[in-house]
Amino acid sequence: MTPVIGSAMAEARTKTGAARRARDIARSDTGARGTARTARAGARAATLRLAKPQAERIAYIDMARGLFLVLMASTHAMTLAGIPATSALGRWGLPRGWASTGLTMLCGFMVATLCRQTVDHARVRERVVRRAKQLLAMMFASNVVMVTIRHLVSHETKPLFTLAWWWQFLVLGTEWSISGILLPIALFLLISPALIRVLDAGRSRLHAVMIAAAVTLCTGAAWSVRAVAGESLVHHHVLDLLFGSGLGGFPVVPIVSSGALGFLVGRLWQPLRDRFDTRTCLAIGVFFVAAGQVTSVAPAVVGPLLTRTVVDLSHFLLIMALALAVTRWSSSRRALGFVSALGSCSLLTFLLHRIFEQVLNLGLKHFDVSGELVYAACLSGGVFGSVAVIVLRRRFAAWNRALRAVYL
């Protein structure tokens, strides 16, 4: 290689290297600007995700949960308004007694759905146990607030300043409010990992059928204890808590068993959902009517068993079918979007609707209005007051973060 050629090639390599470095610097600047824009876009997207419901939520489950919450708000409004069960509104209005058991069954249904959609069941078990602990904390805190407000409103504040009353409160020996329903739901979530393991261990259809039959019989038996034992449960506080009047009127063991029944429905739901059509809806409707008729003519001995298994199951399937039908059509989904919003923030709605209804009921007591008007005002205030708070939650990220910090 001659020096001229060598120097010429060296000069060319120098120029080429300088040009390459210039291009690299330009690319680096462009990449930095792009990274900054991407970071800003990511921050905005994170804010929007925080302010809006998560995309992976299952629409028909949110709708079903919202429908049960509306039924719960209706039941509470009827109680506050003093609507008797024998009145026209009591007979032909929104049904009573569906919400507490239905929400627990839906909790089990949701756990089964997560197991079906998630390969790593250990992650599901960790998630439900964490949520159970959150529910127990919220149950205690919300009940302290609600019971305290009740005593303040009724001007019966003396028990609040006695250590014995608070000790009985801690050991579940004194009054509890509607938050008592959270105890059996949380307990079901705590035992659901064991239920997941049992069903995962079974590989045959016979094993699954045997487990389903055992859970169904245990559910019916748990709900039958109160009917069989009668008033004798009152003399045994622990048994009364577990099977009788329960916590705030919600017996612990029967409601936990209803959650297990909902878990079984969730395991079998996918084929029904895939073939959801007019015939499926008709079959669920026929099952709903037949369950009521069979229970009405059944002997009194098996009445509680059938009511809390077959009838409760028919109620649950009817609400699930309605929720699935509503979410299939865009017009109905938009019209009932507020119901889905209630379901997406179920624990917040569970607490808020009762507060709104109590406040409206206290305000209307000063006026001479009929029970039906009190019911309509309390129901609409409880539902749409909760919707208003949820809308504010989705609009303001700071408000959403504050609610999430307290497990709402």
WOGIPE-V842595 format. One record per residue. N is the residue number from 1. RES is the residue in one small letter. OMEGA is omega in degrees with one decimal (999 if undefined). NEAR is the number of other C-alpha atoms within 10 Angstrom. D_LAST is the distance of its C-alpha to the last C-alpha in whole Angstrom. Layout:
BEGIN
n: [N & N]
res: [RES & RES]
omega: [OMEGA & OMEGA]
near: [NEAR & NEAR]
d_last: [D_LAST & D_LAST]
END
This chain:
BEGIN
n: [1 & 2 & 3 & 4 & 5 & 6 & 7 & 8 & 9 & 10 & 11 & 12 & 13 & 14 & 15 & 16 & 17 & 18 & 19 & 20 & 21 & 22 & 23 & 24 & 25 & 26 & 27 & 28 & 29 & 30 & 31 & 32 & 33 & 34 & 35 & 36 & 37 & 38 & 39 & 40 & 41 & 42 & 43 & 44 & 45 & 46 & 47 & 48 & 49 & 50 & 51 & 52 & 53 & 54 & 55 & 56 & 57 & 58 & 59 & 60 & 61 & 62 & 63 & 64 & 65 & 66 & 67 & 68 & 69 & 70 & 71 & 72 & 73 & 74 & 75 & 76 & 77 & 78 & 79 & 80 & 81 & 82 & 83 & 84 & 85 & 86 & 87 & 88 & 89 & 90 & 91 & 92 & 93 & 94 & 95 & 96 & 97 & 98 & 99 & 100 & 101 & 102 & 103 & 104 & 105 & 106 & 107 & 108 & 109 & 110 & 111 & 112 & 113 & 114 & 115 & 116 & 117 & 118 & 119 & 120 & 121 & 122 & 123 & 124 & 125 & 126 & 127 & 128 & 129 & 130 & 131 & 132 & 133 & 134 & 135 & 136 & 137 & 138 & 139 & 140 & 141 & 142 & 143 & 144 & 145 & 146 & 147 & 148 & 149 & 150 & 151 & 152 & 153 & 154 & 155 & 156 & 157 & 158 & 159 & 160 & 161 & 162 & 163 & 164 & 165 & 166 & 167 & 168 & 169 & 170 & 171 & 172 & 173 & 174 & 175 & 176 & 177 & 178 & 179 & 180 & 181 & 182 & 183 & 184 & 185 & 186 & 187 & 188 & 189 & 190 & 191 & 192 & 193 & 194 & 195 & 196 & 197 & 198 & 199 & 200 & 201 & 202 & 203 & 204 & 205 & 206 & 207 & 208 & 209 & 210 & 211 & 212 & 213 & 214 & 215 & 216 & 217 & 218 & 219 & 220 & 221 & 222 & 223 & 224 & 225 & 226 & 227 & 228 & 229 & 230 & 231 & 232 & 233 & 234 & 235 & 236 & 237 & 238 & 239 & 240 & 241 & 242 & 243 & 244 & 245 & 246 & 247 & 248 & 249 & 250 & 251 & 252 & 253 & 254 & 255 & 256 & 257 & 258 & 259 & 260 & 261 & 262 & 263 & 264 & 265 & 266 & 267 & 268 & 269 & 270 & 271 & 272 & 273 & 274 & 275 & 276 & 277 & 278 & 279 & 280 & 281 & 282 & 283 & 284 & 285 & 286 & 287 & 288 & 289 & 290 & 291 & 292 & 293 & 294 & 295 & 296 & 297 & 298 & 299 & 300 & 301 & 302 & 303 & 304 & 305 & 306 & 307 & 308 & 309 & 310 & 311 & 312 & 313 & 314 & 315 & 316 & 317 & 318 & 319 & 320 & 321 & 322 & 323 & 324 & 325 & 326 & 327 & 328 & 329 & 330 & 331 & 332 & 333 & 334 & 335 & 336 & 337 & 338 & 339 & 340 & 341 & 342 & 343 & 344 & 345 & 346 & 347 & 348 & 349 & 350 & 351 & 352 & 353 & 354 & 355 & 356 & 357 & 358 & 359 & 360 & 361 & 362 & 363 & 364 & 365 & 366 & 367 & 368 & 369 & 370 & 371 & 372 & 373 & 374 & 375 & 376 & 377 & 378 & 379 & 380 & 381 & 382 & 383 & 384 & 385 & 386 & 387 & 388 & 389 & 390 & 391 & 392 & 393 & 394 & 395 & 396 & 397 & 398 & 399 & 400 & 401 & 402 & 403 & 404 & 405 & 406 & 407 & 408]
res: [m & t & p & v & i & g & s & a & m & a & e & a & r & t & k & t & g & a & a & r & r & a & r & d & i & a & r & s & d & t & g & a & r & g & t & a & r & t & a & r & a & g & a & r & a & a & t & l & r & l & a & k & p & q & a & e & r & i & a & y & i & d & m & a & r & g & l & f & l & v & l & m & a & s & t & h & a & m & t & l & a & g & i & p & a & t & s & a & l & g & r & w & g & l & p & r & g & w & a & s & t & g & l & t & m & l & c & g & f & m & v & a & t & l & c & r & q & t & v & d & h & a & r & v & r & e & r & v & v & r & r & a & k & q & l & l & a & m & m & f & a & s & n & v & v & m & v & t & i & r & h & l & v & s & h & e & t & k & p & l & f & t & l & a & w & w & w & q & f & l & v & l & g & t & e & w & s & i & s & g & i & l & l & p & i & a & l & f & l & l & i & s & p & a & l & i & r & v & l & d & a & g & r & s & r & l & h & a & v & m & i & a & a & a & v & t & l & c & t & g & a & a & w & s & v & r & a & v & a & g & e & s & l & v & h & h & h & v & l & d & l & l & f & g & s & g & l & g & g & f & p & v & v & p & i & v & s & s & g & a & l & g & f & l & v & g & r & l & w & q & p & l & r & d & r & f & d & t & r & t & c & l & a & i & g & v & f & f & v & a & a & g & q & v & t & s & v & a & p & a & v & v & g & p & l & l & t & r & t & v & v & d & l & s & h & f & l & l & i & m & a & l & a & l & a & v & t & r & w & s & s & s & r & r & a & l & g & f & v & s & a & l & g & s & c & s & l & l & t & f & l & l & h & r & i & f & e & q & v & l & n & l & g & l & k & h & f & d & v & s & g & e & l & v & y & a & a & c & l & s & g & g & v & f & g & s & v & a & v & i & v & l & r & r & r & f & a & a & w & n & r & a & l & r & a & v & y & l]
omega: [179.0 & 178.7 & -179.1 & 179.6 & 179.0 & -179.8 & 179.2 & 179.1 & 177.8 & 178.7 & 179.9 & 179.5 & 178.8 & 179.4 & -179.9 & 178.6 & 178.8 & 178.9 & -179.6 & 179.9 & 178.5 & 178.3 & 179.9 & 178.4 & 179.0 & 178.7 & -179.9 & 178.3 & 179.3 & 178.7 & 178.9 & 178.2 & 178.9 & 178.7 & 178.2 & 178.4 & 179.4 & 179.1 & 178.9 & 178.1 & 178.1 & 177.7 & 178.2 & 180.0 & 178.6 & 177.4 & 179.3 & 178.0 & 179.3 & -176.5 & -177.6 & 178.2 & -179.1 & -172.6 & -174.9 & 177.8 & -178.8 & -168.4 & -174.3 & 175.8 & 174.2 & 179.3 & 178.8 & 178.8 & 177.4 & 178.0 & 177.2 & 178.9 & 175.1 & 176.6 & 176.8 & 177.9 & 178.0 & 179.0 & 178.7 & 178.9 & 176.9 & 179.1 & 179.5 & -178.7 & -179.9 & 179.7 & 179.2 & -179.5 & -178.4 & 179.8 & -180.0 & 178.4 & 178.3 & -178.9 & -170.7 & 176.9 & 178.0 & -174.1 & 175.3 & 172.3 & 179.7 & -163.7 & -173.1 & 178.2 & -178.7 & 179.3 & 177.4 & 176.7 & 178.5 & 175.4 & 176.0 & 177.9 & -178.7 & 177.5 & 178.3 & 178.3 & 177.2 & 178.2 & -179.4 & -175.7 & -176.6 & 179.9 & -178.2 & -179.1 & 176.2 & 177.4 & 177.3 & 179.6 & 178.4 & -178.0 & -176.9 & 177.2 & 177.6 & 179.4 & 177.7 & 178.1 & 177.2 & 179.2 & 178.7 & 177.5 & 179.5 & 178.4 & -177.2 & -176.7 & -178.5 & 180.0 & 174.9 & -179.2 & -175.0 & 179.1 & 177.6 & 178.7 & 179.3 & 179.7 & 178.8 & -179.3 & -179.0 & 179.5 & 176.4 & -173.0 & -176.7 & 179.5 & -177.2 & -177.2 & 178.0 & -178.3 & -178.4 & -179.7 & -179.6 & 176.8 & 176.2 & 176.8 & -178.9 & -178.9 & 175.2 & -178.5 & 179.0 & -172.3 & 173.7 & -177.6 & -179.9 & 179.5 & 178.5 & 179.6 & -179.1 & -179.5 & 179.0 & 177.6 & 179.0 & 178.7 & 176.1 & 179.1 & 179.7 & -179.5 & -178.0 & 175.1 & 176.9 & 177.9 & 177.7 & -179.3 & -179.1 & -178.5 & 177.0 & -178.4 & -179.7 & -178.9 & -177.2 & 177.8 & 179.1 & 178.7 & 179.3 & 179.1 & 179.2 & 178.4 & 179.3 & 178.6 & 180.0 & 179.8 & 179.4 & 179.1 & 178.4 & 177.3 & 178.3 & 179.8 & -179.8 & 178.7 & -178.3 & -176.5 & -177.6 & 179.9 & -178.5 & -175.8 & 178.8 & -176.0 & -178.7 & 178.4 & -177.2 & -177.0 & 178.8 & -170.9 & -176.4 & 179.4 & 178.0 & 176.8 & -175.6 & -172.0 & -173.3 & -178.3 & 173.3 & -179.6 & -176.0 & -179.8 & -176.9 & 178.8 & -168.7 & -173.3 & 178.7 & -178.6 & 174.9 & 179.7 & 175.4 & 174.4 & 176.8 & 177.0 & 175.6 & 176.6 & 178.3 & 177.2 & 179.0 & 178.0 & -176.4 & -169.4 & -171.0 & 177.8 & 178.7 & 179.0 & -179.4 & -179.9 & -176.7 & 179.1 & -178.1 & 179.9 & 177.4 & 177.1 & 179.3 & 179.2 & 178.3 & 176.5 & 178.1 & 178.2 & 178.7 & -180.0 & -178.1 & 179.7 & 177.8 & -178.9 & -179.7 & -179.6 & -178.3 & -178.8 & -178.2 & 176.0 & -177.0 & -178.0 & -177.4 & -178.8 & 179.2 & -179.7 & -179.9 & -178.1 & -173.8 & 174.4 & -175.1 & -176.5 & 178.0 & 177.7 & 178.1 & 175.8 & -177.6 & 179.8 & 178.7 & 178.4 & 179.2 & 178.3 & 178.0 & 179.3 & 179.9 & 179.0 & -178.9 & -177.2 & 178.2 & -177.2 & -173.6 & -177.8 & 178.3 & 178.9 & 177.3 & -177.8 & -178.7 & 178.9 & 179.7 & 177.6 & 176.9 & 177.6 & 176.1 & -179.4 & -180.0 & 176.5 & -167.7 & -178.5 & 176.1 & 178.2 & 179.3 & -179.1 & -172.7 & -172.8 & 179.6 & 179.3 & 179.3 & -178.1 & 179.6 & -179.8 & 179.4 & 179.3 & 177.5 & 179.1 & -177.8 & 178.9 & 180.0 & -178.9 & -179.8 & -179.5 & -178.0 & 178.6 & -179.7 & 178.3 & 176.3 & 178.3 & -178.4 & -179.6 & -178.7 & -178.9 & -178.9 & 178.1 & 179.3 & -177.3 & -172.8 & 170.8 & 176.1 & 177.9 & -179.7 & 178.2 & 179.4 & 177.3 & 177.5 & 178.9 & -179.3 & -177.4 & -175.3 & -176.6 & -179.9 & 177.7 & 178.1 & 179.0 & 179.4 & 179.4 & 178.0 & 179.8 & 178.1 & 172.9 & 177.4 & 999]
near: [6 & 7 & 8 & 9 & 10 & 11 & 12 & 12 & 12 & 12 & 12 & 12 & 12 & 12 & 12 & 12 & 12 & 12 & 12 & 12 & 12 & 12 & 12 & 12 & 12 & 12 & 12 & 12 & 12 & 12 & 13 & 12 & 12 & 12 & 12 & 12 & 12 & 13 & 12 & 12 & 12 & 12 & 12 & 12 & 12 & 13 & 14 & 16 & 14 & 18 & 20 & 17 & 13 & 11 & 8 & 6 & 10 & 12 & 20 & 21 & 22 & 21 & 28 & 29 & 28 & 27 & 24 & 26 & 26 & 24 & 21 & 25 & 26 & 25 & 23 & 22 & 29 & 25 & 14 & 18 & 21 & 14 & 19 & 13 & 15 & 9 & 10 & 10 & 15 & 15 & 12 & 10 & 13 & 15 & 16 & 17 & 12 & 18 & 22 & 20 & 26 & 29 & 26 & 27 & 29 & 26 & 25 & 28 & 24 & 20 & 26 & 25 & 20 & 20 & 20 & 14 & 10 & 12 & 10 & 11 & 17 & 13 & 12 & 20 & 22 & 12 & 15 & 21 & 19 & 14 & 16 & 21 & 15 & 15 & 22 & 19 & 16 & 20 & 21 & 17 & 12 & 17 & 20 & 17 & 11 & 18 & 17 & 15 & 14 & 15 & 14 & 13 & 11 & 8 & 9 & 11 & 14 & 10 & 12 & 14 & 9 & 10 & 10 & 11 & 15 & 16 & 12 & 12 & 16 & 11 & 8 & 17 & 15 & 13 & 14 & 20 & 17 & 19 & 23 & 23 & 23 & 24 & 24 & 26 & 26 & 25 & 20 & 27 & 28 & 19 & 16 & 23 & 19 & 12 & 18 & 18 & 13 & 13 & 15 & 12 & 11 & 12 & 9 & 8 & 9 & 10 & 14 & 17 & 11 & 11 & 17 & 18 & 13 & 12 & 19 & 22 & 16 & 20 & 24 & 23 & 20 & 25 & 24 & 23 & 18 & 21 & 16 & 13 & 12 & 11 & 12 & 12 & 19 & 14 & 9 & 11 & 14 & 14 & 19 & 19 & 21 & 21 & 23 & 29 & 17 & 24 & 25 & 17 & 15 & 23 & 24 & 26 & 22 & 26 & 30 & 26 & 29 & 34 & 30 & 30 & 26 & 27 & 27 & 23 & 22 & 22 & 19 & 13 & 15 & 13 & 9 & 11 & 13 & 8 & 10 & 14 & 12 & 10 & 10 & 14 & 16 & 11 & 10 & 19 & 17 & 12 & 19 & 20 & 13 & 15 & 20 & 17 & 12 & 15 & 18 & 13 & 9 & 12 & 10 & 11 & 11 & 13 & 17 & 23 & 23 & 25 & 20 & 23 & 22 & 21 & 22 & 23 & 23 & 22 & 23 & 24 & 22 & 18 & 20 & 23 & 21 & 17 & 24 & 19 & 17 & 21 & 21 & 13 & 10 & 10 & 11 & 12 & 20 & 13 & 10 & 17 & 16 & 20 & 24 & 24 & 21 & 27 & 25 & 22 & 19 & 20 & 16 & 18 & 26 & 21 & 20 & 17 & 26 & 23 & 18 & 19 & 26 & 18 & 13 & 20 & 18 & 12 & 11 & 17 & 11 & 8 & 8 & 7 & 10 & 12 & 17 & 15 & 12 & 22 & 26 & 15 & 17 & 27 & 26 & 18 & 22 & 28 & 24 & 16 & 18 & 25 & 21 & 11 & 15 & 21 & 15 & 13 & 20 & 17 & 15 & 15 & 18 & 14 & 16 & 18 & 15 & 12 & 13 & 11 & 9 & 10 & 14 & 17]
d_last: [79 & 81 & 79 & 79 & 77 & 75 & 74 & 73 & 71 & 69 & 69 & 67 & 65 & 64 & 64 & 62 & 60 & 59 & 58 & 56 & 54 & 54 & 52 & 50 & 49 & 48 & 46 & 44 & 44 & 43 & 40 & 39 & 38 & 37 & 34 & 33 & 33 & 31 & 29 & 28 & 27 & 25 & 23 & 23 & 22 & 19 & 18 & 18 & 16 & 13 & 14 & 14 & 13 & 14 & 18 & 18 & 16 & 18 & 19 & 21 & 18 & 15 & 18 & 19 & 15 & 15 & 19 & 18 & 15 & 18 & 20 & 18 & 18 & 22 & 23 & 21 & 23 & 26 & 26 & 25 & 28 & 30 & 31 & 33 & 33 & 37 & 36 & 37 & 33 & 32 & 34 & 34 & 30 & 27 & 27 & 26 & 25 & 23 & 20 & 19 & 21 & 20 & 17 & 18 & 20 & 18 & 16 & 20 & 21 & 18 & 19 & 22 & 22 & 20 & 23 & 26 & 24 & 24 & 27 & 26 & 25 & 24 & 21 & 20 & 20 & 19 & 16 & 15 & 16 & 14 & 11 & 13 & 13 & 9 & 10 & 13 & 11 & 9 & 12 & 14 & 12 & 11 & 15 & 17 & 15 & 16 & 20 & 21 & 20 & 22 & 25 & 25 & 26 & 28 & 30 & 30 & 29 & 31 & 29 & 27 & 29 & 31 & 30 & 31 & 28 & 26 & 27 & 27 & 24 & 23 & 25 & 24 & 27 & 26 & 24 & 20 & 18 & 17 & 14 & 17 & 16 & 13 & 16 & 18 & 16 & 15 & 19 & 19 & 17 & 19 & 22 & 22 & 23 & 26 & 26 & 26 & 29 & 31 & 31 & 31 & 34 & 36 & 38 & 40 & 39 & 41 & 38 & 35 & 37 & 38 & 34 & 33 & 36 & 35 & 31 & 32 & 35 & 32 & 30 & 33 & 34 & 31 & 30 & 34 & 34 & 34 & 36 & 39 & 38 & 38 & 38 & 39 & 35 & 35 & 37 & 35 & 32 & 30 & 32 & 30 & 27 & 27 & 29 & 30 & 28 & 25 & 22 & 21 & 24 & 22 & 24 & 23 & 25 & 26 & 22 & 22 & 25 & 24 & 21 & 24 & 26 & 23 & 24 & 27 & 27 & 25 & 27 & 30 & 28 & 29 & 33 & 32 & 30 & 32 & 35 & 33 & 35 & 37 & 39 & 35 & 34 & 37 & 37 & 34 & 35 & 38 & 36 & 34 & 37 & 39 & 36 & 36 & 40 & 41 & 39 & 40 & 44 & 43 & 44 & 42 & 42 & 40 & 38 & 35 & 35 & 35 & 33 & 30 & 31 & 33 & 32 & 28 & 28 & 30 & 27 & 25 & 27 & 28 & 24 & 24 & 27 & 26 & 23 & 25 & 28 & 26 & 24 & 28 & 29 & 28 & 29 & 27 & 24 & 24 & 25 & 22 & 20 & 18 & 17 & 16 & 13 & 12 & 12 & 11 & 7 & 8 & 6 & 5 & 9 & 10 & 10 & 11 & 14 & 15 & 15 & 17 & 19 & 20 & 21 & 23 & 25 & 26 & 27 & 29 & 31 & 33 & 35 & 37 & 35 & 35 & 32 & 32 & 31 & 28 & 27 & 27 & 25 & 23 & 22 & 22 & 20 & 17 & 17 & 18 & 16 & 13 & 14 & 15 & 12 & 11 & 14 & 14 & 11 & 13 & 16 & 15 & 14 & 13 & 11 & 9 & 9 & 9 & 5 & 5 & 7 & 6 & 4 & 0]
END
